[in-house]
Amino acid sequence: MKDRLKNRLDIAYIGAFAFSLAALGASVYSFPVASVDGRLFVIVSATLIFSTFAQIQLPRVKVHITVSDILVFLAIILYGLEIATLLAFAESITASASFKKRGINITTRTILLNGAIAAISTYATVKAAELIIGAPEVLTSAGDASGLAVTLAFLALTLFLTNSVLVTLFTSLKTGRSLWEVWYLNCLNGLILYLTAAFFAGLIATAIYSFNSLLVGIGLATAGLIYFTFWRYVTDVKKTSAKAEQVERERAEQAERHVEELEHHVAQKDKAEVALRKSREKFRHAAFHDSLTGLPNRNYFRKRIGELLASRRSGTGKHFAVLFLDLNRFKRINDSFGHSFGDQYLKRIANRLETLECGRKVVSRLGGDEFGVILERPESYEAAESFASSIAEAIARPVEIDEKQIYTGVSIGIVICEGGYDSAEEVIRDSDIAMYHAKESKKPFVVFDKAMHEYAVKQLEIETDVRQAIENNELMLNYQPIVDLETLAISGLEALVRWNHPVRGFVSPVEFVPVCESTGLIVPLTRWILKEACQRTADWTQEYLPDSPLFISVNLSGRHFADPDILEHIKEVLDSTGIAASQLKLEITESAVMDNAETAIEALMRIRGMGVRVSIDDFGTGYSSLSYLHRFPVSTLKIDRSFVSGIGSETGNGKLVATIVAMAKTLDLDVIAEGIETADQMDHLRALGCEFGQGYLFSKPLALSEVAELLNTGFTVGSHGNPGLADRWPNPQRPAVS
């Protein structure tokens, strides 16, 4: 449709320009040169001036009136066709060009079109008058007033019709509006202007032909008065219209703003609702999922177990299994390669767990290196155990991260839920207990039974009682002598904690020390042991051994390497008790050191730097390498009692002990053999070059009073161990501590 209108408009332009060129060409060709006079010069000049500077736009329409319209009519009735056509063309071009200079948006083609329409309508109007009523200039010069009136009326109506029809045609083609709508709204008001202009032109022409200057003056004055009165009226109308338009515009803008505000409010409300919904979904997802692995978290794990328990209670659900997983040695991975590396490792493990096939299951990350799995409908108990084996195998496979092969294992606790549970917490608790049993027994998985819960309750009771025992000073220390195997003289003592419970009686360290290790109570317990043992050693040194003091050995847990205050506490104990740093020997197992070798080496170096000696306890039962052993700042190796017990048999322990002693000598380390119970064991150790020993052959662990008695008797050991032992080495002498 638009293309068709554009084509028609282009054709109309071409036609208008062609007809206007024909009219202008004919006017130039037949131009009456003889008619040119001073009066014509005045009319032409006035026309061009007024067309530029004296224009009035009618309100609400694109119609302008000027005094030059009167002069065009005057040229028609005074000079005829040719001059009037050329003057009308010039007047229209000049007026249109002035619009452009004043900033009105008008194209050059439109300016030329206005000139063409003026030339065509003027030429056609005058030509029609010549054919119908006669030449206008001839009729005017005849002096017939009635004839002049008819001529002017004909000219005004005809010029209005031809001009308005052409303008309407082009406007309709440009805007697509109907011809009648365009003509009625934009052109009809111009009829009165044409009639008025023709009237004043006739008045001026009559005055000119009658040579009445007064009449000419009155006519011009009247025309000017009417023109400027109308200009004032139009100006007022424009101002009023402008104000009204401004008010309407402001109202419309206010309404638009209100609509925009409402739309914005509605949009913001919708946006807020969407954001709130997304936020709720996001928070709900975050509340039930792990941010690192994307797996369901402990909250979801607990919730799902609760739902399954509720289904069982209602009779609609079946038995299900819960597996509690804890990765072995994950802390070492974190400490060795950093938390970012550890996070990547956890993601890989999570992916392996998700990809394992086992019917309907839920895999969750419970926190840290702990995972949980719910098997909603295992075919049998054996199916749960089989899946646990699959998990252990999957996790045991190496994980490659940053070109590093990482190996680890897993401990799994299994609970079969077929009744007897009221809450998810109970299920998780029991699966956790089973997992710890798996970890302690070095098995990949353990199925929970009630005895485990009873054991866990007992352990909890022990933990509570130990806390109270530390606070209430219910614990005590026994001291086992460490003997020079060459002289049978006592070189030092090992402090061993004992607990005489007010209700249970004597509680073995095997029962409560592991509980202290797992709960962290070992740290305050060791601090108490350290202070108590050092204080007693200081008292004994001052009273019995001022010249050759004993050393005191205290066991140190691997947990102390994570204690930032351990060095400060050791220093405080040494300062407060007054014993020399060389009198204190701290014993630590291979496993405790190797669990975090680099951190342990750093801590032990600082301890050694204080002058305190370090001993590796239970040597040979762990997995320390020679490279690490060389780096450890230790002064003594303690051979584990398991090697000593079979030293005289054909078990091969003798060769192992010989190897340990030889290695210690090479590294310039002392050697202490634990658990010596027979004289033959002592003889073998002495023959291998072992320097020190301890065990029931020499003395059981002694109470405070027994230690004082031993020291007071001159360091003989027969009375507390084998009565005939002293006879093998007469006159034992106690060497000085090195």
Residue pairs with C-beta under 8 A, 6 or more apart in sequence:
1 176
5 173
5 176
8 173
9 170
9 173
9 174
12 169
12 170
12 173
13 109
13 113
13 170
16 113
16 116
16 117
16 120
16 166
16 170
17 112
17 113
17 116
19 116
19 120
20 89
20 115
20 116
20 117
20 119
20 120
23 85
23 119
23 120
23 122
23 123
23 124
24 85
24 86
24 89
24 119
26 82
26 123
27 81
27 82
27 83
27 85
27 86
27 119
27 123
28 82
28 86
30 81
30 82
31 82
31 83
31 86
32 79
32 80
32 82
32 83
35 79
35 80
35 83
39 78
39 208
40 75
40 79
40 83
43 71
43 74
43 75
43 78
43 87
44 87
44 90
46 67
46 68
46 71
47 68
47 71
47 72
47 75
47 87
47 90
47 91
48 68
48 90
48 91
48 94
50 66
50 67
50 68
50 71
51 66
51 68
51 91
51 92
51 94
51 95
51 98
52 94
52 95
52 98
53 98
54 66
54 67
54 68
54 227
55 64
55 65
55 66
55 95
55 98
56 64
56 65
56 66
56 227
56 230
56 231
56 234
57 63
57 64
57 234
57 238
58 64
58 65
58 189
58 234
59 234
59 237
59 238
59 241
60 241
61 185
61 186
61 189
62 186
63 186
63 187
63 189
63 190
63 193
64 95
65 193
65 197
65 230
66 95
67 223
67 224
67 227
68 91
68 95
69 193
69 194
69 197
70 197
70 200
70 201
70 204
70 223
71 87
71 91
71 201
72 84
72 87
72 88
72 91
72 122
72 197
73 152
73 155
73 156
73 197
73 198
73 200
73 201
73 202
74 201
74 204
74 205
75 83
75 84
75 87
75 88
76 84
76 122
76 125
76 126
76 136
76 137
76 155
76 201
77 136
77 137
77 139
77 140
77 148
77 151
77 152
77 155
77 201
77 202
77 205
78 137
78 140
78 205
78 208
79 137
80 126
80 135
80 136
80 137
81 123
81 126
81 127
81 130
81 135
84 122
84 126
85 119
85 122
85 123
85 126
86 119
88 118
88 119
88 121
88 122
89 115
89 116
89 118
89 119
89 122
90 115
91 118
92 114
92 115
92 117
92 118
92 119
93 111
93 112
93 114
93 115
95 114
96 106
96 110
96 111
96 114
96 115
97 111
99 106
100 106
100 111
113 170
117 163
117 166
117 167
117 170
118 163
120 162
120 166
121 159
121 162
121 163
121 166
122 159
124 158
124 162
125 155
125 158
125 159
125 162
126 136
126 155
128 158
129 135
129 136
129 151
129 154
129 155
129 158
130 136
132 154
133 139
133 150
133 151
133 154
134 151
136 151
136 155
139 147
139 148
139 151
140 148
140 151
140 202
140 205
140 209
141 209
143 209
143 210
145 206
148 202
148 205
148 206
149 202
152 198
152 199
152 201
152 202
153 195
153 198
155 198
156 194
156 195
156 197
156 198
157 191
157 194
157 195
159 194
160 190
160 191
160 194
163 190
164 183
164 187
164 188
164 190
165 183
167 186
167 187
168 179
168 182
168 183
168 186
168 187
169 179
171 177
171 182
171 186
172 178
172 179
172 182
175 182
196 226
200 219
200 222
200 223
203 215
203 219
203 222
203 223
204 216
204 219
204 220
204 223
206 215
207 213
207 215
207 216
207 219
208 216
287 299
288 296
288 297
288 299
288 300
288 303
289 295
289 296
289 297
289 300
290 296
290 297
290 364
290 365
292 343
292 346
292 347
292 365
293 346
293 347
293 350
293 365
294 350
295 350
295 354
295 363
295 364
295 365
295 371
296 304
296 362
296 363
296 364
296 365
297 364
297 365
297 366
297 367
298 364
298 366
298 367
298 372
300 362
300 364
301 362
301 364
301 366
301 372
301 374
301 424
301 428
302 424
302 425
302 428
303 424
304 362
304 374
305 322
305 374
305 417
305 424
305 427
305 428
306 423
306 424
308 317
308 320
308 374
308 376
308 417
309 317
309 417
309 421
309 422
309 423
309 424
309 427
310 317
311 317
312 318
312 319
312 417
312 418
312 419
318 377
319 378
319 416
319 417
319 418
320 374
320 375
320 376
320 377
320 378
320 417
321 374
321 375
321 378
321 381
321 384
321 414
321 415
321 416
321 417
322 372
322 373
322 374
322 375
322 414
322 415
322 417
322 427
322 428
322 431
323 372
323 373
323 374
323 375
323 384
323 387
323 388
323 391
323 412
323 413
323 414
323 431
323 445
324 366
324 370
324 372
324 412
324 413
324 414
324 415
324 428
324 431
324 432
324 434
324 435
325 353
325 370
325 371
325 372
325 373
325 391
325 410
325 411
325 412
325 435
326 369
326 370
326 410
326 411
326 412
326 435
326 439
327 349
327 369
327 370
327 371
327 395
327 408
327 409
327 410
328 408
328 409
328 410
328 411
328 439
329 408
329 409
329 595
330 342
330 345
330 368
330 369
330 408
331 369
331 595
331 596
332 595
332 596
333 341
333 342
333 345
333 406
333 408
334 341
334 342
335 596
335 598
335 599
336 598
337 404
341 401
341 402
344 401
345 399
345 401
345 406
346 365
346 369
348 399
348 401
349 371
349 395
349 399
350 363
350 365
350 371
352 394
352 395
352 397
353 363
353 371
353 373
353 391
353 394
354 363
356 387
356 390
356 391
356 394
358 375
358 378
358 383
358 387
358 390
359 375
359 376
359 377
359 378
359 379
360 375
360 376
360 377
361 373
361 374
361 375
361 376
361 387
362 373
362 374
362 376
363 371
363 372
363 373
364 371
364 372
364 373
364 374
365 371
365 372
366 372
372 428
372 431
373 387
373 391
375 383
375 384
375 387
378 384
378 387
381 416
381 447
384 414
384 416
384 447
385 414
385 445
385 447
388 412
388 414
388 444
388 445
389 444
389 445
391 410
391 412
391 445
392 409
392 410
392 412
392 444
392 445
395 408
395 409
395 410
396 407
396 408
396 409
396 410
398 405
398 406
398 407
399 405
399 406
399 407
399 408
400 406
409 444
410 444
411 435
411 436
411 438
411 439
411 443
411 444
411 445
412 434
412 435
412 438
412 444
412 445
412 446
413 430
413 431
413 432
413 433
413 434
413 435
413 436
413 437
413 438
413 445
413 446
413 448
414 431
414 434
414 445
414 446
414 447
414 448
415 427
415 430
415 431
415 434
415 447
415 448
416 447
416 448
417 427
421 427
430 448
430 452
430 453
431 448
433 448
433 452
433 453
433 455
433 456
434 446
434 447
434 448
434 452
435 446
436 456
436 518
437 446
437 452
438 444
438 445
438 446
446 452
459 515
462 507
462 511
462 512
462 515
463 515
463 516
463 519
463 521
465 501
466 499
466 512
466 515
466 516
466 521
466 525
467 521
468 474
469 475
469 499
469 501
470 521
470 524
470 525
470 528
474 499
474 500
474 501
474 502
475 497
475 498
475 499
475 525
475 528
476 497
476 498
476 499
476 500
476 703
477 495
477 496
477 497
477 498
477 529
477 532
477 533
477 536
477 704
478 495
478 496
478 497
478 498
478 701
478 702
478 703
479 493
479 494
479 495
479 496
479 533
479 536
479 552
479 701
479 702
479 704
479 707
480 493
480 494
480 496
480 694
480 699
480 700
480 701
480 702
481 490
481 492
481 493
481 694
481 698
481 699
481 702
481 710
481 717
481 720
482 490
482 491
482 492
482 493
482 494
482 551
482 553
482 672
482 692
482 693
482 694
483 489
483 490
483 491
483 692
483 693
483 694
483 698
483 717
484 490
484 491
484 691
484 692
484 734
484 735
485 673
485 682
485 685
485 686
485 690
485 691
485 692
485 693
486 686
486 691
487 729
487 732
487 733
487 734
487 735
488 698
488 717
488 725
488 726
488 728
488 729
488 732
489 715
489 732
489 733
489 734
489 735
490 550
490 710
490 711
490 715
490 717
490 734
491 550
491 551
491 692
491 734
491 735
491 737
492 550
492 551
492 552
492 553
492 585
492 737
493 537
493 550
493 551
493 552
493 553
493 707
494 552
494 553
494 554
494 555
494 587
494 694
495 529
495 532
495 533
495 552
495 553
495 554
495 555
496 509
496 701
497 509
497 513
497 525
497 529
498 506
498 509
498 701
499 506
499 507
499 509
499 512
500 506
500 507
501 507
513 522
515 521
516 522
516 525
517 557
517 559
520 559
522 557
522 559
522 560
523 557
523 559
523 560
523 563
526 554
526 555
526 556
526 557
526 560
527 569
529 554
529 555
530 554
530 569
530 570
530 573
531 573
531 576
531 577
533 552
533 554
534 552
534 573
534 574
534 577
534 579
534 584
535 576
535 577
536 552
536 704
536 707
537 549
537 550
537 552
537 577
537 579
537 583
538 577
538 578
538 579
540 550
540 707
540 708
540 711
541 549
541 550
541 579
541 583
544 708
544 711
544 712
545 711
548 734
548 735
548 736
548 737
549 579
549 580
549 583
549 737
550 583
550 737
551 582
551 583
551 584
551 585
551 613
551 737
552 579
552 583
552 584
552 585
553 585
553 586
553 587
553 615
554 584
554 585
554 586
554 587
555 586
555 587
555 588
555 617
556 586
556 587
556 588
556 592
557 588
557 592
558 588
558 589
558 591
558 592
558 593
558 595
558 596
558 600
560 566
560 603
561 592
561 596
561 599
561 600
561 603
562 599
566 603
567 603
567 606
567 607
567 610
570 584
570 607
570 610
570 612
571 610
574 580
574 581
574 584
574 610
574 612
580 611
581 610
581 611
581 612
582 611
582 612
582 613
582 737
583 737
584 612
584 613
585 612
585 613
585 614
585 615
585 635
585 636
586 607
586 612
586 613
586 614
586 615
587 614
587 615
587 616
587 617
587 638
588 600
588 604
588 614
588 615
588 616
588 617
589 616
589 617
589 618
589 621
589 622
590 616
590 617
590 618
590 619
590 621
590 622
590 623
590 624
591 621
591 622
591 623
592 600
593 600
593 601
593 604
593 616
593 622
593 624
593 628
593 632
594 600
594 622
594 623
594 624
594 628
597 628
600 632
601 628
601 631
601 632
601 633
604 614
604 632
604 633
604 634
605 633
607 614
607 633
608 614
608 633
613 635
613 636
614 632
614 633
614 634
614 635
614 636
615 634
615 635
615 636
615 637
615 638
615 672
616 624
616 629
616 632
616 634
616 636
616 637
616 638
617 638
618 638
618 640
618 674
619 637
619 638
619 639
619 640
619 660
620 639
620 640
620 643
620 656
620 660
621 640
621 642
624 632
626 663
629 667
630 667
634 669
635 669
635 670
636 669
636 670
636 671
636 672
637 660
637 664
637 669
637 670
637 671
637 672
638 671
638 672
638 673
638 674
639 657
639 660
639 661
639 671
639 672
639 673
639 674
639 690
640 674
640 675
641 674
641 675
641 695
642 675
643 653
643 656
643 657
643 660
644 653
644 657
644 673
644 674
644 675
644 676
644 681
644 685
644 695
645 653
645 675
645 677
645 681
646 653
647 653
647 654
647 657
647 681
647 684
647 685
648 654
648 678
648 680
648 681
648 684
654 684
654 688
657 673
657 684
657 685
657 688
657 690
658 688
660 671
661 671
661 688
661 689
661 690
662 689
664 670
664 671
665 671
665 689
670 691
670 692
671 689
671 690
671 691
671 692
672 690
672 691
672 692
672 693
672 694
673 681
673 685
673 690
673 692
673 693
673 694
673 695
674 693
674 694
674 695
675 694
675 695
676 682
676 685
676 693
676 694
676 695
676 696
676 697
676 698
677 695
677 696
677 697
678 697
679 697
679 722
679 725
679 728
681 695
681 697
682 693
682 697
685 693
696 721
697 721
697 722
697 725
698 717
698 720
698 721
698 722
698 725
699 710
699 717
699 720
699 721
700 720
700 721
702 710
702 720
706 720
710 716
710 717
710 719
710 720
713 719
715 732
715 734
716 726
716 732
717 725
717 726
717 732
718 724
718 725
718 726
718 727
726 732
